[in-house]
Amino acid sequence: MKIQFITFIIILTLINGCSSGNSTINTNDKNNIQYIGKQIYTVDISNFAFNPSELTIKIGDTITWINQDSVQHTITFDSGLDSGILSKGQNYPHTFDKAGAYTYHCKIHPSMKGKVIVK
């Protein structure tokens, strides 16, 4: 259900981008799709790690974390933002609207750590 929702959002965004006359799409890199100057990145959660563990993005970009492990995980930012518990196959998207360095971890497995740098 969540993957269908993400697919719907991506298609809707692409349709809106095409109607504005600004429809550049870059699918050369499987970890991002570029549209209307914004990008969507994917972080896989697998083998008790965030992959990639560090990303540098721009203001307005979105990262979607997808739990590929058979155990539950969270994306818990040191600032307090929390995804809640994600089971296998579930995802958590977040759009970053402010520049800064955002560190995060899994609340269930604190040794799992990641960082997002927003420029």
C-alpha positions as a Markdown table, in Angstrom:
| # | Residue | x | y | z |
|---|---|---|---|---|
| 1 | Met | 0.0 | 0.0 | 0.0 |
| 2 | Lys | 2.8 | 2.5 | 0.9 |
| 3 | Ile | 4.7 | 1.7 | -2.3 |
| 4 | Gln | 1.6 | 2.3 | -4.3 |
| 5 | Phe | 1.2 | 5.7 | -2.5 |
| 6 | Ile | 4.8 | 6.7 | -3.3 |
| 7 | Thr | 4.3 | 5.7 | -7.0 |
| 8 | Phe | 1.1 | 7.7 | -7.1 |
| 9 | Ile | 2.9 | 10.8 | -5.6 |
| 10 | Ile | 5.8 | 10.4 | -8.1 |
| 11 | Ile | 3.5 | 10.2 | -11.0 |
| 12 | Leu | 1.4 | 13.1 | -9.8 |
| 13 | Thr | 4.5 | 15.2 | -9.3 |
| 14 | Leu | 5.8 | 14.3 | -12.8 |
| 15 | Ile | 2.4 | 15.2 | -14.3 |
| 16 | Asn | 2.5 | 18.6 | -12.5 |
| 17 | Gly | 6.0 | 19.1 | -13.7 |
| 18 | Cys | 5.1 | 18.4 | -17.3 |
| 19 | Ser | 2.2 | 20.8 | -17.2 |
| 20 | Ser | 4.4 | 23.6 | -16.0 |
| 21 | Gly | 6.7 | 23.2 | -19.0 |
| 22 | Asn | 9.6 | 22.2 | -16.8 |
| 23 | Ser | 9.8 | 18.4 | -17.2 |
| 24 | Thr | 13.4 | 17.5 | -16.9 |
| 25 | Ile | 13.7 | 13.9 | -15.6 |
| 26 | Asn | 17.0 | 12.3 | -14.8 |
| 27 | Thr | 16.9 | 8.5 | -14.1 |
| 28 | Asn | 20.6 | 7.8 | -14.7 |
| 29 | Asp | 21.1 | 7.3 | -10.9 |
| 30 | Lys | 18.8 | 4.8 | -9.2 |
| 31 | Asn | 19.0 | 6.8 | -6.0 |
| 32 | Asn | 17.4 | 9.9 | -7.3 |
| 33 | Ile | 14.9 | 11.2 | -9.8 |
| 34 | Gln | 15.2 | 14.9 | -10.8 |
| 35 | Tyr | 12.1 | 16.9 | -11.5 |
| 36 | Ile | 11.4 | 20.6 | -11.5 |
| 37 | Gly | 14.7 | 21.2 | -9.8 |
| 38 | Lys | 14.0 | 19.0 | -6.8 |
| 39 | Gln | 15.2 | 15.4 | -6.2 |
| 40 | Ile | 13.9 | 12.3 | -4.4 |
| 41 | Tyr | 16.6 | 10.1 | -2.8 |
| 42 | Thr | 16.2 | 6.6 | -1.5 |
| 43 | Val | 18.0 | 5.3 | 1.6 |
| 44 | Asp | 17.8 | 1.5 | 1.9 |
| 45 | Ile | 17.7 | 0.1 | 5.4 |
| 46 | Ser | 19.3 | -3.4 | 5.1 |
| 47 | Asn | 21.8 | -5.5 | 7.1 |
| 48 | Phe | 21.3 | -3.2 | 10.1 |
| 49 | Ala | 22.6 | -0.2 | 8.2 |
| 50 | Phe | 21.4 | 2.9 | 6.3 |
| 51 | Asn | 22.7 | 2.8 | 2.7 |
| 52 | Pro | 24.0 | 5.4 | 1.9 |
| 53 | Ser | 24.7 | 6.4 | 5.5 |
| 54 | Glu | 25.4 | 10.1 | 4.5 |
| 55 | Leu | 23.7 | 12.2 | 1.8 |
| 56 | Thr | 24.2 | 15.8 | 0.8 |
| 57 | Ile | 21.0 | 17.3 | -0.7 |
| 58 | Lys | 19.5 | 20.7 | -1.5 |
| 59 | Ile | 16.7 | 22.5 | 0.3 |
| 60 | Gly | 13.4 | 21.1 | -1.0 |
| 61 | Asp | 14.7 | 17.6 | -1.7 |
| 62 | Thr | 13.1 | 14.5 | -0.3 |
| 63 | Ile | 14.6 | 11.4 | 1.1 |
| 64 | Thr | 12.6 | 8.2 | 1.4 |
| 65 | Trp | 13.9 | 5.5 | 3.8 |
| 66 | Ile | 12.8 | 2.0 | 2.9 |
| 67 | Asn | 13.1 | -0.9 | 5.4 |
| 68 | Gln | 14.5 | -3.9 | 3.6 |
| 69 | Asp | 15.3 | -5.8 | 6.8 |
| 70 | Ser | 13.1 | -8.5 | 8.3 |
| 71 | Val | 13.3 | -6.6 | 11.6 |
| 72 | Gln | 11.7 | -3.3 | 12.6 |
| 73 | His | 13.7 | 0.0 | 12.5 |
| 74 | Thr | 13.1 | 3.7 | 13.0 |
| 75 | Ile | 14.6 | 6.9 | 11.5 |
| 76 | Thr | 15.0 | 9.0 | 14.6 |
| 77 | Phe | 16.6 | 12.4 | 14.2 |
| 78 | Asp | 18.7 | 13.9 | 17.0 |
| 79 | Ser | 16.3 | 16.9 | 16.7 |
| 80 | Gly | 13.4 | 14.8 | 17.8 |
| 81 | Leu | 11.7 | 14.0 | 14.4 |
| 82 | Asp | 10.8 | 10.3 | 14.4 |
| 83 | Ser | 9.4 | 8.0 | 11.7 |
| 84 | Gly | 7.8 | 5.6 | 14.2 |
| 85 | Ile | 8.5 | 1.9 | 13.8 |
| 86 | Leu | 8.9 | 0.7 | 10.2 |
| 87 | Ser | 8.4 | -3.0 | 9.5 |
| 88 | Lys | 9.9 | -4.8 | 6.4 |
| 89 | Gly | 8.7 | -3.1 | 3.2 |
| 90 | Gln | 7.5 | 0.1 | 4.9 |
| 91 | Asn | 9.0 | 3.5 | 4.1 |
| 92 | Tyr | 9.3 | 7.0 | 5.6 |
| 93 | Pro | 9.6 | 10.0 | 3.3 |
| 94 | His | 10.8 | 13.4 | 4.5 |
| 95 | Thr | 11.3 | 16.7 | 2.6 |
| 96 | Phe | 14.0 | 19.0 | 4.0 |
| 97 | Asp | 13.1 | 22.7 | 4.0 |
| 98 | Lys | 16.0 | 24.1 | 6.0 |
| 99 | Ala | 19.8 | 24.0 | 5.5 |
| 100 | Gly | 21.8 | 22.2 | 8.1 |
| 101 | Ala | 23.3 | 18.9 | 9.2 |
| 102 | Tyr | 20.8 | 16.4 | 10.4 |
| 103 | Thr | 22.1 | 13.3 | 12.2 |
| 104 | Tyr | 19.8 | 10.3 | 12.8 |
| 105 | His | 19.8 | 6.8 | 14.1 |
| 106 | Cys | 17.6 | 3.8 | 14.7 |
| 107 | Lys | 16.0 | 4.0 | 18.1 |
| 108 | Ile | 15.7 | 0.2 | 18.3 |
| 109 | His | 19.4 | -0.3 | 17.1 |
| 110 | Pro | 21.3 | 2.8 | 18.2 |
| 111 | Ser | 24.5 | 1.6 | 16.5 |
| 112 | Met | 22.7 | 2.4 | 13.1 |
| 113 | Lys | 23.5 | 6.0 | 12.3 |
| 114 | Gly | 23.1 | 8.3 | 9.4 |
| 115 | Lys | 23.5 | 12.0 | 8.4 |
| 116 | Val | 21.8 | 14.3 | 6.0 |
| 117 | Ile | 23.5 | 17.6 | 4.9 |
| 118 | Val | 21.1 | 20.1 | 3.4 |
| 119 | Lys | 22.6 | 23.0 | 1.5 |
